[in-house]
């Protein structure tokens, strides 16, 4: 998974960010992972003892490097959330592993960074209410299940109806979109939900999963957004949050493209939109 480093390199190269804007996370202690995940699962994964079936469900070959990478990505989302509380807006260059459940991983997701960040910040008394705004093309099923009986975290998922996971969970609000939806209809749909969502939930922090797999050329998505559509989606989300003074922490979510260069550019649209909003609103 070289895309995470390449994304950071590209953002620096294109002048979207300066080195001073980069923060490096550490690995979170297992106790933080265990605010969401079962200790047996955390230990088995970290030590490489998961059985073959559980490994296949995750879909990534186990290695010590993957353990370190996946833990660091969770640390990144926690750090992003803390920075968002401080500055109003912050973006991870990884994260969005929303298919992970407390006792198993699935769909390339091992630990649910969104759920862990929410629980860690609540546990430390930094926030009470959160909104998880998940616009990855796949339903945020793990996140929905984790918070299904928790009124302090509102889960919103807007995804393609006819896509993984086959068995959907129930978010606080699900918007299932038809295959092939294009920029205009997608953005109108989002604009219809976003204002009420923010004003009704009134979150202390928004966690935004900006998956780029709704792109028309994505190998696993089934929607038809363009790069411009994705950029305008991110602008709409970030500007709506910032104007209403809701801090927003972003993760990059999923993206599956033919070439690494296209994929890295698509993920960079989030940071480009964030930079534009940050400068425009003079945060
Ligand atoms: Zn996805």
Boltz pocket constraint, residues with backbone or C-beta under 6 A from the ligand:
constraints:
  - pocket:
      binder: B
      contacts: [[A, 136], [A, 137], [A, 138], [A, 211], [A, 213], [A, 253], [A, 254], [A, 255]]
      max_distance: 6.0
